[in-house]
Amino acid sequence: MRLDKYLKVSRLIKRRTVANEACDTGRVLVNDRPQRASYDVKVGDVIEIRFGEKSVKAEVLNVQETVHKEEAGDLFKYL
């Protein structure tokens, strides 16, 4: 699954266009490397998102195309 879509489905970022822009500006790191929105997310990847001075780190536990809002937290684990 594309990185921008995963960020939206997992609700780490609320909108796919915002996720796409964050990837393009280098604010999203996967395994400590900046990645484009087209990066293929795999189980075990560590995603870091930087918002100003705040940073969120999460490990990918599952990759699914669609998820109910209540189950979105099962796709990742905060680090």
KEVEX-140717 format. One record per residue: residue number from 1; x, y negated, z of N, C-alpha, C in turn. Coordinates in nm, 2 decimals. Layout:
! residues N
{k=NUM | n_X=X | n_Y=Y | n_Z=Z | ca_X=X | ca_Y=Y | ca_Z=Z | c_X=X | c_Y=Y | c_Z=Z}
...
! end
This chain:
! residues 79
{k=1 | n_X=0.08 | n_Y=0.12 | n_Z=0.00 | ca_X=0.00 | ca_Y=0.00 | ca_Z=0.00 | c_X=0.09 | c_Y=-0.12 | c_Z=0.00}
{k=2 | n_X=0.05 | n_Y=-0.23 | n_Z=-0.07 | ca_X=0.12 | ca_Y=-0.35 | ca_Z=-0.08 | c_X=0.13 | c_Y=-0.42 | c_Z=0.06}
{k=3 | n_X=0.24 | n_Y=-0.49 | n_Z=0.09 | ca_X=0.26 | ca_Y=-0.55 | ca_Z=0.22 | c_X=0.15 | c_Y=-0.65 | c_Z=0.24}
{k=4 | n_X=0.12 | n_Y=-0.74 | n_Z=0.15 | ca_X=0.02 | ca_Y=-0.84 | ca_Z=0.17 | c_X=-0.12 | c_Y=-0.78 | c_Z=0.21}
{k=5 | n_X=-0.15 | n_Y=-0.67 | n_Z=0.14 | ca_X=-0.28 | ca_Y=-0.60 | ca_Z=0.17 | c_X=-0.28 | c_Y=-0.53 | c_Z=0.30}
{k=6 | n_X=-0.16 | n_Y=-0.47 | n_Z=0.34 | ca_X=-0.15 | ca_Y=-0.41 | ca_Z=0.47 | c_X=-0.17 | c_Y=-0.51 | c_Z=0.58}
{k=7 | n_X=-0.11 | n_Y=-0.63 | n_Z=0.57 | ca_X=-0.12 | ca_Y=-0.73 | ca_Z=0.67 | c_X=-0.26 | c_Y=-0.78 | c_Z=0.69}
{k=8 | n_X=-0.34 | n_Y=-0.78 | n_Z=0.58 | ca_X=-0.48 | ca_Y=-0.82 | ca_Z=0.59 | c_X=-0.57 | c_Y=-0.71 | c_Z=0.64}
{k=9 | n_X=-0.55 | n_Y=-0.58 | n_Z=0.60 | ca_X=-0.63 | ca_Y=-0.47 | ca_Z=0.65 | c_X=-0.60 | c_Y=-0.45 | c_Z=0.79}
{k=10 | n_X=-0.48 | n_Y=-0.46 | n_Z=0.84 | ca_X=-0.45 | ca_Y=-0.44 | ca_Z=0.98 | c_X=-0.48 | c_Y=-0.56 | c_Z=1.07}
{k=11 | n_X=-0.52 | n_Y=-0.67 | n_Z=1.00 | ca_X=-0.56 | ca_Y=-0.79 | ca_Z=1.07 | c_X=-0.44 | c_Y=-0.86 | c_Z=1.14}
{k=12 | n_X=-0.32 | n_Y=-0.83 | n_Z=1.10 | ca_X=-0.20 | ca_Y=-0.90 | ca_Z=1.16 | c_X=-0.21 | c_Y=-1.04 | c_Z=1.10}
{k=13 | n_X=-0.26 | n_Y=-1.06 | n_Z=0.98 | ca_X=-0.29 | ca_Y=-1.19 | ca_Z=0.91 | c_X=-0.43 | c_Y=-1.18 | c_Z=0.86}
{k=14 | n_X=-0.51 | n_Y=-1.28 | n_Z=0.88 | ca_X=-0.65 | ca_Y=-1.27 | ca_Z=0.85 | c_X=-0.69 | c_Y=-1.27 | c_Z=0.70}
{k=15 | n_X=-0.61 | n_Y=-1.34 | n_Z=0.62 | ca_X=-0.64 | ca_Y=-1.35 | ca_Z=0.48 | c_X=-0.53 | c_Y=-1.30 | c_Z=0.39}
{k=16 | n_X=-0.56 | n_Y=-1.23 | n_Z=0.28 | ca_X=-0.45 | ca_Y=-1.18 | ca_Z=0.20 | c_X=-0.37 | c_Y=-1.29 | c_Z=0.13}
{k=17 | n_X=-0.44 | n_Y=-1.40 | n_Z=0.09 | ca_X=-0.36 | ca_Y=-1.51 | ca_Z=0.03 | c_X=-0.26 | c_Y=-1.58 | c_Z=0.13}
{k=18 | n_X=-0.30 | n_Y=-1.58 | n_Z=0.26 | ca_X=-0.21 | ca_Y=-1.63 | ca_Z=0.36 | c_X=-0.09 | c_Y=-1.54 | c_Z=0.38}
{k=19 | n_X=-0.12 | n_Y=-1.41 | n_Z=0.37 | ca_X=-0.02 | ca_Y=-1.30 | ca_Z=0.38 | c_X=0.08 | c_Y=-1.31 | c_Z=0.26}
{k=20 | n_X=0.02 | n_Y=-1.34 | n_Z=0.15 | ca_X=0.10 | ca_Y=-1.35 | ca_Z=0.02 | c_X=0.20 | c_Y=-1.47 | c_Z=0.03}
{k=21 | n_X=0.14 | n_Y=-1.58 | n_Z=0.08 | ca_X=0.23 | ca_Y=-1.70 | ca_Z=0.10 | c_X=0.33 | c_Y=-1.68 | c_Z=0.20}
{k=22 | n_X=0.30 | n_Y=-1.61 | n_Z=0.31 | ca_X=0.40 | ca_Y=-1.59 | ca_Z=0.42 | c_X=0.51 | c_Y=-1.50 | c_Z=0.36}
{k=23 | n_X=0.48 | n_Y=-1.41 | n_Z=0.28 | ca_X=0.59 | ca_Y=-1.32 | ca_Z=0.22 | c_X=0.67 | c_Y=-1.40 | c_Z=0.12}
{k=24 | n_X=0.61 | n_Y=-1.49 | n_Z=0.04 | ca_X=0.68 | ca_Y=-1.57 | ca_Z=-0.06 | c_X=0.78 | c_Y=-1.67 | c_Z=0.01}
{k=25 | n_X=0.74 | n_Y=-1.72 | n_Z=0.13 | ca_X=0.83 | ca_Y=-1.81 | ca_Z=0.20 | c_X=0.93 | c_Y=-1.75 | c_Z=0.29}
{k=26 | n_X=0.94 | n_Y=-1.62 | n_Z=0.29 | ca_X=1.04 | ca_Y=-1.55 | ca_Z=0.37 | c_X=1.00 | c_Y=-1.54 | c_Z=0.52}
{k=27 | n_X=0.88 | n_Y=-1.56 | n_Z=0.56 | ca_X=0.84 | ca_Y=-1.55 | ca_Z=0.70 | c_X=0.80 | c_Y=-1.41 | c_Z=0.74}
{k=28 | n_X=0.80 | n_Y=-1.31 | n_Z=0.65 | ca_X=0.77 | ca_Y=-1.17 | ca_Z=0.68 | c_X=0.89 | c_Y=-1.09 | c_Z=0.66}
{k=29 | n_X=0.94 | n_Y=-1.02 | n_Z=0.76 | ca_X=1.05 | ca_Y=-0.93 | ca_Z=0.75 | c_X=1.01 | c_Y=-0.79 | c_Z=0.77}
{k=30 | n_X=1.06 | n_Y=-0.70 | n_Z=0.69 | ca_X=1.04 | ca_Y=-0.55 | ca_Z=0.71 | c_X=1.17 | c_Y=-0.49 | c_Z=0.73}
{k=31 | n_X=1.19 | n_Y=-0.42 | n_Z=0.84 | ca_X=1.31 | ca_Y=-0.36 | ca_Z=0.88 | c_X=1.43 | c_Y=-0.46 | c_Z=0.87}
{k=32 | n_X=1.40 | n_Y=-0.58 | n_Z=0.93 | ca_X=1.50 | ca_Y=-0.69 | ca_Z=0.94 | c_X=1.54 | c_Y=-0.75 | c_Z=0.80}
{k=33 | n_X=1.46 | n_Y=-0.73 | n_Z=0.70 | ca_X=1.50 | ca_Y=-0.79 | ca_Z=0.57 | c_X=1.37 | c_Y=-0.85 | c_Z=0.51}
{k=34 | n_X=1.39 | n_Y=-0.97 | n_Z=0.45 | ca_X=1.27 | ca_Y=-1.04 | ca_Z=0.39 | c_X=1.22 | c_Y=-0.96 | c_Z=0.28}
{k=35 | n_X=1.09 | n_Y=-0.94 | n_Z=0.27 | ca_X=1.03 | ca_Y=-0.86 | ca_Z=0.16 | c_X=0.92 | c_Y=-0.94 | c_Z=0.08}
{k=36 | n_X=0.90 | n_Y=-0.91 | n_Z=-0.04 | ca_X=0.80 | ca_Y=-0.97 | ca_Z=-0.12 | c_X=0.66 | c_Y=-0.91 | c_Z=-0.09}
{k=37 | n_X=0.56 | n_Y=-0.97 | n_Z=-0.13 | ca_X=0.42 | ca_Y=-0.92 | ca_Z=-0.11 | c_X=0.40 | c_Y=-0.78 | c_Z=-0.17}
{k=38 | n_X=0.47 | n_Y=-0.75 | n_Z=-0.28 | ca_X=0.45 | ca_Y=-0.63 | ca_Z=-0.35 | c_X=0.52 | c_Y=-0.51 | c_Z=-0.29}
{k=39 | n_X=0.60 | n_Y=-0.53 | n_Z=-0.18 | ca_X=0.67 | ca_Y=-0.42 | ca_Z=-0.11 | c_X=0.57 | c_Y=-0.31 | c_Z=-0.07}
{k=40 | n_X=0.61 | n_Y=-0.18 | n_Z=-0.09 | ca_X=0.52 | ca_Y=-0.07 | ca_Z=-0.05 | c_X=0.55 | c_Y=-0.03 | c_Z=0.09}
{k=41 | n_X=0.45 | n_Y=-0.06 | n_Z=0.18 | ca_X=0.46 | ca_Y=-0.03 | ca_Z=0.32 | c_X=0.45 | c_Y=0.12 | c_Z=0.35}
{k=42 | n_X=0.54 | n_Y=0.17 | n_Z=0.44 | ca_X=0.55 | ca_Y=0.31 | ca_Z=0.48 | c_X=0.54 | c_Y=0.32 | c_Z=0.63}
{k=43 | n_X=0.49 | n_Y=0.44 | n_Z=0.67 | ca_X=0.48 | ca_Y=0.46 | ca_Z=0.82 | c_X=0.62 | c_Y=0.46 | c_Z=0.88}
{k=44 | n_X=0.64 | n_Y=0.39 | n_Z=0.99 | ca_X=0.77 | ca_Y=0.38 | ca_Z=1.05 | c_X=0.83 | c_Y=0.24 | c_Z=1.03}
{k=45 | n_X=0.79 | n_Y=0.17 | n_Z=0.93 | ca_X=0.84 | ca_Y=0.04 | ca_Z=0.90 | c_X=0.82 | c_Y=-0.06 | c_Z=1.02}
{k=46 | n_X=0.91 | n_Y=-0.15 | n_Z=1.04 | ca_X=0.89 | ca_Y=-0.25 | ca_Z=1.15 | c_X=0.87 | c_Y=-0.38 | c_Z=1.08}
{k=47 | n_X=0.76 | n_Y=-0.44 | n_Z=1.10 | ca_X=0.72 | ca_Y=-0.57 | ca_Z=1.04 | c_X=0.73 | c_Y=-0.68 | c_Z=1.14}
{k=48 | n_X=0.80 | n_Y=-0.79 | n_Z=1.10 | ca_X=0.81 | ca_Y=-0.91 | ca_Z=1.19 | c_X=0.76 | c_Y=-1.02 | c_Z=1.11}
{k=49 | n_X=0.67 | n_Y=-1.10 | n_Z=1.18 | ca_X=0.60 | ca_Y=-1.21 | ca_Z=1.11 | c_X=0.64 | c_Y=-1.33 | c_Z=1.20}
{k=50 | n_X=0.69 | n_Y=-1.44 | n_Z=1.13 | ca_X=0.73 | ca_Y=-1.56 | ca_Z=1.21 | c_X=0.63 | c_Y=-1.67 | c_Z=1.18}
{k=51 | n_X=0.57 | n_Y=-1.73 | n_Z=1.28 | ca_X=0.48 | ca_Y=-1.84 | ca_Z=1.27 | c_X=0.54 | c_Y=-1.95 | c_Z=1.35}
{k=52 | n_X=0.61 | n_Y=-2.05 | n_Z=1.29 | ca_X=0.67 | ca_Y=-2.15 | ca_Z=1.36 | c_X=0.78 | c_Y=-2.10 | c_Z=1.46}
{k=53 | n_X=0.76 | n_Y=-2.12 | n_Z=1.59 | ca_X=0.85 | ca_Y=-2.07 | ca_Z=1.69 | c_X=0.81 | c_Y=-1.94 | c_Z=1.75}
{k=54 | n_X=0.69 | n_Y=-1.89 | n_Z=1.71 | ca_X=0.63 | ca_Y=-1.76 | ca_Z=1.76 | c_X=0.67 | c_Y=-1.65 | c_Z=1.66}
{k=55 | n_X=0.70 | n_Y=-1.54 | n_Z=1.71 | ca_X=0.73 | ca_Y=-1.42 | ca_Z=1.63 | c_X=0.66 | c_Y=-1.30 | c_Z=1.68}
{k=56 | n_X=0.60 | n_Y=-1.22 | n_Z=1.58 | ca_X=0.53 | ca_Y=-1.10 | ca_Z=1.62 | c_X=0.59 | c_Y=-0.98 | c_Z=1.55}
{k=57 | n_X=0.62 | n_Y=-0.88 | n_Z=1.62 | ca_X=0.69 | ca_Y=-0.76 | ca_Z=1.57 | c_X=0.59 | c_Y=-0.64 | c_Z=1.59}
{k=58 | n_X=0.58 | n_Y=-0.56 | n_Z=1.49 | ca_X=0.49 | ca_Y=-0.44 | ca_Z=1.49 | c_X=0.54 | c_Y=-0.33 | c_Z=1.41}
{k=59 | n_X=0.52 | n_Y=-0.21 | n_Z=1.46 | ca_X=0.56 | ca_Y=-0.09 | ca_Z=1.39 | c_X=0.44 | c_Y=-0.03 | c_Z=1.32}
{k=60 | n_X=0.46 | n_Y=0.01 | n_Z=1.20 | ca_X=0.35 | ca_Y=0.07 | ca_Z=1.12 | c_X=0.33 | c_Y=0.22 | c_Z=1.16}
{k=61 | n_X=0.21 | n_Y=0.25 | n_Z=1.21 | ca_X=0.17 | ca_Y=0.38 | ca_Z=1.25 | c_X=0.09 | c_Y=0.46 | c_Z=1.15}
{k=62 | n_X=0.01 | n_Y=0.38 | n_Z=1.07 | ca_X=-0.08 | ca_Y=0.45 | ca_Z=0.97 | c_X=-0.10 | c_Y=0.35 | c_Z=0.86}
{k=63 | n_X=-0.12 | n_Y=0.40 | n_Z=0.74 | ca_X=-0.15 | ca_Y=0.32 | ca_Z=0.62 | c_X=-0.29 | c_Y=0.37 | c_Z=0.56}
{k=64 | n_X=-0.39 | n_Y=0.28 | n_Z=0.57 | ca_X=-0.52 | ca_Y=0.32 | ca_Z=0.51 | c_X=-0.57 | c_Y=0.20 | c_Z=0.43}
{k=65 | n_X=-0.64 | n_Y=0.23 | n_Z=0.32 | ca_X=-0.69 | ca_Y=0.13 | ca_Z=0.23 | c_X=-0.80 | c_Y=0.04 | c_Z=0.30}
{k=66 | n_X=-0.89 | n_Y=0.10 | n_Z=0.37 | ca_X=-1.00 | ca_Y=0.03 | ca_Z=0.44 | c_X=-1.01 | c_Y=0.08 | c_Z=0.58}
{k=67 | n_X=-1.04 | n_Y=-0.01 | n_Z=0.67 | ca_X=-1.05 | ca_Y=0.02 | ca_Z=0.82 | c_X=-1.16 | c_Y=-0.07 | c_Z=0.88}
{k=68 | n_X=-1.24 | n_Y=-0.01 | n_Z=0.97 | ca_X=-1.33 | ca_Y=-0.10 | ca_Z=1.05 | c_X=-1.26 | c_Y=-0.19 | c_Z=1.14}
{k=69 | n_X=-1.31 | n_Y=-0.30 | n_Z=1.17 | ca_X=-1.25 | ca_Y=-0.40 | ca_Z=1.25 | c_X=-1.20 | c_Y=-0.34 | c_Z=1.39}
{k=70 | n_X=-1.28 | n_Y=-0.25 | n_Z=1.44 | ca_X=-1.25 | ca_Y=-0.20 | ca_Z=1.57 | c_X=-1.13 | c_Y=-0.10 | c_Z=1.57}
{k=71 | n_X=-1.10 | n_Y=-0.04 | n_Z=1.45 | ca_X=-1.00 | ca_Y=0.05 | ca_Z=1.43 | c_X=-0.87 | c_Y=-0.01 | c_Z=1.38}
{k=72 | n_X=-0.87 | n_Y=-0.14 | n_Z=1.35 | ca_X=-0.75 | ca_Y=-0.20 | ca_Z=1.29 | c_X=-0.63 | c_Y=-0.19 | c_Z=1.37}
{k=73 | n_X=-0.65 | n_Y=-0.20 | n_Z=1.51 | ca_X=-0.53 | ca_Y=-0.19 | ca_Z=1.60 | c_X=-0.46 | c_Y=-0.05 | c_Z=1.60}
{k=74 | n_X=-0.53 | n_Y=0.05 | n_Z=1.54 | ca_X=-0.47 | ca_Y=0.18 | ca_Z=1.54 | c_X=-0.37 | c_Y=0.19 | c_Z=1.42}
{k=75 | n_X=-0.36 | n_Y=0.09 | n_Z=1.34 | ca_X=-0.27 | ca_Y=0.10 | ca_Z=1.22 | c_X=-0.12 | c_Y=0.06 | c_Z=1.26}
{k=76 | n_X=-0.11 | n_Y=-0.01 | n_Z=1.38 | ca_X=0.03 | ca_Y=-0.06 | ca_Z=1.42 | c_X=0.04 | c_Y=-0.06 | c_Z=1.57}
{k=77 | n_X=0.16 | n_Y=-0.07 | n_Z=1.61 | ca_X=0.19 | ca_Y=-0.08 | ca_Z=1.75 | c_X=0.28 | c_Y=-0.21 | c_Z=1.77}
{k=78 | n_X=0.24 | n_Y=-0.30 | n_Z=1.86 | ca_X=0.33 | ca_Y=-0.41 | ca_Z=1.89 | c_X=0.46 | c_Y=-0.37 | c_Z=1.96}
{k=79 | n_X=0.57 | n_Y=-0.44 | n_Z=1.92 | ca_X=0.70 | ca_Y=-0.41 | ca_Z=1.98 | c_X=0.74 | c_Y=-0.53 | c_Z=2.07}
! end
